[in-house]
Amino acid sequence: MPERTSRRSTIAVLGPGGVGGLVGALAARAGHRVIVLAGPETASTLRSDGLRVTSGFFGDFSAEVEADTELREPVDLCLVAVKHPSLPEALERVPAEHVAAGLVVPLLNGVEHVAALRERFAPAAVAAGVIRVESTRTAPGRIVHGSPFVEVDLASSTAPPDRLEAAATILRDAGVTTLVRDDEGAMLWGKLGLLAPFALLTTYHGEPIGTLRTERRDTLAALVAEVAAIGQAGGGPDTSQTALRFYDTFPPEARSSMQRDAEAGRPLELDAIGGAVLRAADRHEVPAPLTRRLVTELGRSSTSSPGASTGADATG
């Protein structure tokens, strides 16, 4: 268990799903005051039962948190952990004046949401964040953490360095491996270069990463290379080798959050992930035939039957 911090910070968590629920529970266990923002039923459950985490890495534990439908006071850190389709409505729960002196950190997929947050909140109060973790909400307040790591990177072209360091300290207190990066764009594209191939292929084929990295490794490698080239054109790092090595560390049964959403019939973050890659490809005139085919087919199947997967060969 991480050592409790000497300074008790107040943290808001917008969206107590797999990511927000896990990080919020870890922060509360480390001694911070955590206010979870959610709908009325979920907020009521969290007020009475708290957050319960099942984790082979952190151990199983429960954490008491406060819960409300709206943020009603200033906080030091606001973690935004809702899915993209819910983001505009969810942000109505966070009045800008209550985060003006703190920091808003989105732990979302994609690269385009940070600009939208800076339109809503003061630019000095917004940082980009990326998280690497496998964590799932199985019921309100119930979180199952499956990966042997939780890693967060922070960067901002607009927030003061001291706010970034304060946020990093809170996360480290909670046991989250946290780094402050210099280049916001490179950080976001570095995450998307790892995420997009994993999310698109697991969802398209309805298969876990263990099957993809063995039976479909050539297709996986081709998609990784394609997305890496697009990211590099936009100033991101070369993820063509690191992505494959990263996937090889996953438990073979690991599935992407997009795949889980598809299987449950929930809206997909297809535009935030695949759409963002294609828009960047068009801007930089980088070919993206495989990505385009996957996004198109997933879009068709989710429109005709939410959660359906074509199951066809993506290279065909």
C-alpha positions as CSV (number, residue, x, y, z in Angstrom):
1,M,0.0,0.0,0.0
2,P,1.4,3.5,-0.9
3,E,2.5,5.7,2.0
4,R,-0.2,8.2,2.9
5,T,0.5,11.7,1.8
6,S,1.3,14.5,4.3
7,R,-1.0,16.9,2.4
8,R,-4.7,16.0,1.9
9,S,-5.9,17.2,-1.5
10,T,-9.4,17.4,-2.8
11,I,-10.0,15.5,-6.0
12,A,-13.1,15.3,-8.2
13,V,-13.5,12.3,-10.4
14,L,-16.0,12.8,-13.3
15,G,-17.0,9.3,-14.3
16,P,-16.5,6.4,-11.8
17,G,-16.0,3.7,-14.5
18,G,-13.0,1.4,-14.8
19,V,-10.5,4.2,-15.0
20,G,-12.0,6.9,-12.8
21,G,-13.2,4.4,-10.2
22,L,-9.8,2.8,-9.9
23,V,-7.8,6.0,-9.7
24,G,-10.4,7.6,-7.4
25,A,-10.3,4.6,-5.0
26,L,-6.5,4.6,-5.0
27,A,-6.4,8.3,-4.2
28,A,-9.0,7.9,-1.4
29,R,-7.0,4.9,0.0
30,A,-3.9,7.2,0.0
31,G,-5.7,9.7,2.3
32,H,-7.0,12.2,-0.2
33,R,-10.6,13.5,-0.2
34,V,-12.3,12.2,-3.3
35,I,-15.6,13.5,-4.7
36,V,-17.1,11.3,-7.4
37,L,-19.4,13.0,-9.9
38,A,-22.1,10.7,-11.4
39,G,-25.8,10.3,-12.0
40,P,-28.2,10.2,-9.1
41,E,-28.4,6.4,-8.7
42,T,-24.7,5.8,-9.0
43,A,-24.0,8.7,-6.6
44,S,-26.4,7.2,-4.1
45,T,-24.7,3.8,-4.3
46,L,-21.3,5.3,-3.9
47,R,-22.3,7.3,-0.8
48,S,-23.6,4.2,0.9
49,D,-21.1,1.6,-0.4
50,G,-18.0,3.4,-1.6
51,L,-15.7,2.0,-4.2
52,R,-14.6,-1.6,-4.1
53,V,-11.6,-2.7,-6.1
54,T,-10.5,-6.2,-7.1
55,S,-6.9,-6.2,-8.2
56,G,-4.1,-8.7,-8.3
57,F,-1.6,-5.7,-8.4
58,F,-3.0,-3.5,-5.6
59,G,-4.9,-6.2,-3.7
60,D,-8.6,-6.1,-3.0
61,F,-9.8,-3.1,-1.0
62,S,-12.7,-0.7,-0.3
63,A,-12.5,3.1,-0.2
64,E,-15.0,5.6,1.2
65,V,-15.7,8.5,-1.2
66,E,-18.1,11.4,-1.3
67,A,-20.4,11.5,-4.3
68,D,-22.6,14.1,-5.9
69,T,-24.3,14.9,-9.2
70,E,-22.5,18.2,-9.5
71,L,-19.2,19.7,-8.3
72,R,-20.2,22.3,-5.7
73,E,-16.8,23.5,-4.4
74,P,-13.2,24.2,-5.6
75,V,-10.9,21.2,-6.0
76,D,-7.2,20.7,-6.5
77,L,-7.6,18.2,-9.3
78,C,-10.4,17.1,-11.5
79,L,-10.0,13.8,-13.3
80,V,-12.2,13.5,-16.4
81,A,-12.8,9.8,-17.0
82,V,-16.0,9.5,-19.0
83,K,-16.3,8.0,-22.5
84,H,-16.3,10.5,-25.4
85,P,-19.9,10.1,-26.4
86,S,-20.9,11.2,-22.8
87,L,-18.3,14.0,-22.5
88,P,-20.4,17.1,-23.4
89,E,-23.2,16.2,-21.1
90,A,-20.9,15.1,-18.3
91,L,-19.0,18.3,-18.3
92,E,-22.1,20.1,-17.2
93,R,-21.5,18.7,-13.8
94,V,-18.2,20.7,-13.5
95,P,-18.6,24.5,-13.1
96,A,-15.5,26.2,-14.5
97,E,-15.0,28.4,-11.4
98,H,-14.5,25.3,-9.2
99,V,-11.4,24.1,-11.2
100,A,-10.0,27.5,-12.1
101,A,-7.2,27.3,-9.5
102,G,-6.6,23.6,-9.9
103,L,-6.1,21.3,-12.8
104,V,-8.4,19.4,-15.1
105,V,-6.8,16.2,-16.4
106,P,-8.7,14.1,-18.9
107,L,-7.9,10.4,-18.9
108,L,-9.6,9.9,-22.2
109,N,-8.8,8.2,-25.5
110,G,-7.9,10.2,-28.5
111,V,-6.1,13.5,-29.2
112,E,-8.7,16.1,-29.9
113,H,-10.5,16.4,-26.6
114,V,-7.9,18.6,-24.9
115,A,-8.7,21.6,-27.2
116,A,-12.4,21.3,-26.4
117,L,-11.6,21.3,-22.6
118,R,-9.6,24.5,-23.0
119,E,-12.6,26.2,-24.7
120,R,-14.7,25.3,-21.6
121,F,-12.2,25.9,-18.8
122,A,-9.3,28.3,-18.4
123,P,-6.3,27.1,-20.4
124,A,-4.1,27.3,-17.3
125,A,-6.4,24.8,-15.6
126,V,-6.1,22.1,-18.3
127,A,-3.5,19.5,-18.9
128,A,-3.4,16.5,-21.2
129,G,-3.2,13.1,-19.6
130,V,-2.9,9.6,-20.8
131,I,-3.4,6.4,-18.9
132,R,-2.2,2.8,-19.5
133,V,-4.3,0.3,-17.6
134,E,-6.9,-2.5,-18.0
135,S,-9.7,-1.8,-15.6
136,T,-13.4,-2.5,-15.8
137,R,-16.5,-1.4,-13.9
138,T,-18.6,-4.5,-13.3
139,A,-21.4,-2.7,-11.4
140,P,-21.7,0.8,-9.8
141,G,-18.8,1.2,-7.5
142,R,-17.3,-2.2,-8.4
143,I,-14.0,-2.1,-10.2
144,V,-11.9,-5.0,-11.5
145,H,-8.3,-4.1,-12.3
146,G,-6.6,-6.6,-14.6
147,S,-3.3,-5.2,-15.7
148,P,0.0,-5.4,-13.7
149,F,0.4,-1.7,-14.0
150,V,-1.3,1.7,-13.9
151,E,0.7,4.4,-15.6
152,V,-0.2,8.0,-16.2
153,D,1.7,10.7,-18.2
154,L,0.9,14.4,-17.9
155,A,1.8,17.3,-20.2
156,S,0.5,20.7,-20.9
157,S,1.3,23.6,-23.3
158,T,-0.9,25.9,-21.2
159,A,-0.9,24.9,-17.5
160,P,1.9,26.1,-15.1
161,P,4.5,23.5,-14.2
162,D,3.7,23.7,-10.5
163,R,0.1,22.5,-11.2
164,L,1.4,19.6,-13.2
165,E,3.8,18.6,-10.4
166,A,1.0,18.9,-7.8
167,A,-1.2,16.6,-9.8
168,A,1.7,14.2,-10.4
169,T,2.3,14.1,-6.6
170,I,-1.3,13.2,-5.9
171,L,-1.2,10.3,-8.4
172,R,2.1,9.0,-7.2
173,D,0.8,9.1,-3.6
174,A,-2.0,6.8,-4.8
175,G,0.4,4.3,-6.3
176,V,0.0,5.3,-9.9
177,T,3.3,5.5,-11.8
178,T,3.3,9.1,-13.1
179,L,5.6,11.0,-15.4
180,V,5.4,14.7,-16.5
181,R,6.3,15.0,-20.1
182,D,7.6,18.0,-22.1
183,D,5.7,17.5,-25.4
184,E,1.9,17.3,-25.1
185,G,1.3,16.4,-28.7
186,A,3.9,13.7,-28.8
187,M,2.5,12.2,-25.6
188,L,-1.0,12.1,-26.9
189,W,0.0,10.5,-30.2
190,G,2.3,8.1,-28.4
191,K,-0.8,6.8,-26.5
192,L,-3.0,6.7,-29.6
193,G,-0.4,4.8,-31.5
194,L,-0.6,2.1,-28.9
195,L,-4.4,2.2,-28.4
196,A,-5.8,2.5,-31.9
197,P,-4.6,-0.8,-33.4
198,F,-5.5,-2.7,-30.2
199,A,-9.0,-1.1,-30.0
200,L,-9.9,-1.4,-33.7
201,L,-8.7,-4.9,-34.2
202,T,-10.1,-6.4,-31.0
203,T,-13.4,-4.8,-31.7
204,Y,-13.5,-5.8,-35.4
205,H,-12.7,-9.4,-34.8
206,G,-14.3,-9.8,-31.4
207,E,-11.1,-11.5,-30.2
208,P,-8.7,-10.8,-27.2
209,I,-5.2,-9.6,-27.7
210,G,-3.7,-13.1,-27.2
211,T,-5.4,-14.3,-30.4
212,L,-4.5,-11.2,-32.4
213,R,-0.8,-11.2,-31.5
214,T,-0.5,-14.9,-32.5
215,E,-3.0,-15.8,-35.2
216,R,-3.3,-12.3,-36.7
217,R,0.1,-10.8,-36.0
218,D,0.8,-9.7,-39.6
219,T,-2.4,-7.7,-39.7
220,L,-1.7,-6.3,-36.2
221,A,1.8,-5.3,-37.3
222,A,0.5,-3.7,-40.5
223,L,-2.0,-1.6,-38.6
224,V,0.6,-0.6,-36.0
225,A,2.9,0.6,-38.8
226,E,0.1,2.5,-40.5
227,V,-1.0,4.4,-37.4
228,A,2.7,5.0,-36.4
229,A,3.3,6.7,-39.7
230,I,0.3,9.0,-39.3
231,G,1.4,9.9,-35.7
232,Q,4.9,10.7,-36.8
233,A,3.6,13.0,-39.5
234,G,1.7,14.9,-36.8
235,G,4.8,15.2,-34.6
236,G,4.3,12.0,-32.5
237,P,6.9,9.3,-31.7
238,D,7.5,6.1,-33.8
239,T,5.3,3.5,-32.1
240,S,5.8,0.8,-34.7
241,Q,8.0,-1.3,-32.4
242,T,7.0,-0.2,-28.9
243,A,3.3,-1.0,-29.6
244,L,4.0,-4.7,-30.5
245,R,6.2,-5.1,-27.4
246,F,3.6,-3.5,-25.2
247,Y,0.9,-5.8,-26.5
248,D,3.1,-8.8,-25.8
249,T,3.0,-7.8,-22.1
250,F,-0.8,-8.0,-21.9
251,P,-2.6,-11.0,-20.4
252,P,-3.8,-13.1,-23.4
253,E,-7.4,-12.6,-22.4
254,A,-7.1,-8.8,-22.4
255,R,-9.8,-6.9,-24.4
256,S,-10.0,-3.3,-25.3
257,S,-12.6,-1.0,-23.7
258,M,-14.0,-0.4,-27.2
259,Q,-14.5,-4.2,-27.6
260,R,-16.2,-4.4,-24.2
261,D,-18.5,-1.5,-25.2
262,A,-19.3,-3.2,-28.5
263,E,-20.2,-6.5,-26.8
264,A,-22.4,-4.6,-24.3
265,G,-24.2,-2.6,-27.0
266,R,-22.9,0.7,-25.7
267,P,-21.8,3.6,-28.0
268,L,-18.3,3.2,-29.3
269,E,-15.4,5.7,-29.1
270,L,-14.9,5.0,-32.8
271,D,-14.7,8.6,-33.9
272,A,-12.4,9.7,-31.0
273,I,-10.0,6.9,-31.8
274,G,-10.3,5.7,-35.4
275,G,-11.8,9.0,-36.6
276,A,-9.0,11.0,-35.1
277,V,-6.4,8.9,-36.8
278,L,-8.1,9.3,-40.2
279,R,-8.5,13.0,-39.9
280,A,-4.8,13.3,-39.1
281,A,-4.0,11.0,-42.1
282,D,-6.0,13.3,-44.4
283,R,-4.3,16.4,-43.0
284,H,-0.8,15.0,-43.5
285,E,-1.7,13.1,-46.7
286,V,-0.5,9.8,-45.2
287,P,-2.2,6.6,-46.7
288,A,-4.4,4.8,-44.2
289,P,-6.2,2.0,-46.1
290,L,-6.4,-0.5,-43.3
291,T,-7.5,2.0,-40.7
292,R,-10.1,3.4,-43.0
293,R,-11.5,0.0,-43.8
294,L,-11.8,-0.9,-40.1
295,V,-13.4,2.3,-39.1
296,T,-15.8,2.2,-42.0
297,E,-16.9,-1.4,-41.3
298,L,-17.1,-0.9,-37.5
299,G,-19.2,2.2,-38.2
300,R,-21.6,0.3,-40.4
301,S,-22.0,-2.6,-38.0
302,S,-22.5,-0.4,-34.9
303,T,-25.1,1.6,-36.8
304,S,-27.1,-1.4,-38.0
305,S,-26.6,-3.5,-34.8
306,P,-24.9,-1.8,-31.8
307,G,-22.1,-4.0,-30.5
308,A,-21.9,-6.2,-33.6
309,S,-18.7,-7.2,-35.1
310,T,-18.2,-8.2,-38.8
311,G,-15.8,-10.9,-37.9
312,A,-14.4,-10.7,-41.5
313,D,-10.7,-10.6,-42.3
314,A,-9.7,-6.9,-42.0
315,T,-7.1,-7.4,-44.7
316,G,-9.4,-8.8,-47.3
